[in-house]
Amino acid sequence: MQSIAALEAKACGKAVIVSDIEEFSYIYQNGAGVSFNSGDADSLLQALNLMIRSDRHEMGNKGKDLVKDFTWDKIALRYGDFLQKVIDNHKSQLETINFFRK
């Protein structure tokens, strides 16, 4: 499942099954789905069985709560904060270099 597909499924209140790659860890760590070991068919089968026995409605609700932070407004603010930190760090490094040049 692509990461945008996982976000869309969670926005619709659906529980998801994802591979164990780090980009998806926030999904199963927050109880919004289950994971399986990449390339392991038995692990996928276990994840499917777990999903069948789990409260998918509750997982879906947790997923909806998770994606509330994925709005363009919030992402833009976080990105702006990140860029400001990069600029501030760069200024600090330049000030240090200029200090030693004197």
N, C-alpha and C positions, 0 to 999 in steps of 0.2 A: 504494500500500500504506500503510495506517495505521501509525503508529509502534508501536502495540501488536502489530499483526500481524507487523511486522518482528522485534520482540523474541521473539514466540512462535515464529516460523520459526527464528530463531537458537538458541533454547533447544532446539529439536528437531534441531539440527545441519544445518539447511538453508541453502544459499547463497541470497542474495536479490538481486533487481534493484530498485533504488530510484531515485527521481528525485534530481536534484542539489540539492535544498533543503538548507539548512544543518543542519537537525535530523537528517538522515541521513548527514552527512559522516563521522561516526565509523565507520559501517559500511564504506564503501569505503576510507577511509584506513587501516583496520586489516586490510584484505584479506578481510573477511567477506562481500563481495558486490561487485557492480558497479553503476555509476550511469549514468543517461542524462540528457540535457538536457530539462528539463520542456517539454512542448509540441512536441517535435521527434521526429516519427515515425522519421526516419532514424537519429537517435541511439539511440532505443529498439531498432531493428533491429540496430544495431551492438552494443548491450549484450547482446541475446539471442544473437547470434553469438559474442560473447566468452564468455558463460556456457557455451555449448555446448562451446567449445574449452578451457575452464578446468578446473582440478581442483576440482570442486564439493565433493568430500569434504573437502579441505583448507580451503576457504572455510567450510564448515559447522563444522569443528572450531574455527576461529578465532572464528566466531560464538558457539559454546558458551562459549568462554573469555571473550568480551566480556560475555555476559549474567550471568556469575557475580557481577558487581558490582551487578546490578539486583535484589537481594533486598530485601524490605520492611525487614528489620533494618538493612541497610547504608544504604538510602535514608533511614530514620528517623534514623540517626546523623548522616548528612550534613546533613539538614534541621535537626536540633538544633544542629549546629555553625554552620550558616548563621544561625539565629536568634540564637545567642549572639553572633556577630559583629555583627549588627544592634544588639543591645542594648548591647554594649560600645561601638560607634561612637556610638550615641545618648547614652550616658553621657558619653563624651568631649566631644561637642558641647555638652552641657548644662554640663559643668564649665568649658569655655572661655567660654561665654556668661556664666555666673555670675562668672567671674574678672574679666571686663570690666565687669560691673555694680558691682563693689566700689569 
